[in-house]
Amino acid sequence: VQLQASGGGLVQAGGSLRLSCTASGRTFSNRHTGWFRQAPGKERDFVSAISWGGASTTYADSAKGRFTISRDNAKNTVYLQMNYLKPEDTAVYYCAAPRFATSGSRYSNPRDYVYWGQGTLVTVSS
């Protein structure tokens, strides 16, 4: 599975961005997908995850109420809609998927994931 993240950019505080993660190669519609982010000098943090069918979602506290994860398996794509962005949301955002089929979305540890996209930079100015 190869993952391609896109949609990052520069936005003012309070603005919105939608990130996309498109998979190629083997199907990833039978496994959950997650979004992580890494700010300069910091560890990679969990943002959100979605189950293979989209019925279950999990969010970090920092994302609740502002970010929405969704997926379109027909397009092999997972989205992260980010609203009310804050300067502290500035980071490189990565999408990731596990090696095998899974159920549910409670996978917040980076070690739950094997396949990683290349990252897309989100910069929020104050």
Stockholm file with secondary structure:
# STOCKHOLM 1.0

chainA/1-126         VQLQASGGGLVQAGGSLRLSCTASGRTFSNRHTGWFRQAPGKERDFVSAISWGGASTTYADSAKGRFTISRDNAKNTVYLQMNYLKPEDTAVYYCAAPRFATSGSRYSNPRDYVYWGQGTLVTVSS
#=GR chainA/1-126 SS CEEEEECCEEEETTCCEEEEEEEESSCCTTSCEEEEEECTTSCEEEEEEECTTSSCEEECTTTTTTEEEEEEGGGTEEEEEECSCCGGGCEEEEEEECSSCCCSSCCCSGGGCCEECCCEEEEEEC
#=GC SS_cons         CEEEEECCEEEETTCCEEEEEEEESSCCTTSCEEEEEECTTSCEEEEEEECTTSSCEEECTTTTTTEEEEEEGGGTEEEEEECSCCGGGCEEEEEEECSSCCCSSCCCSGGGCCEECCCEEEEEEC
//
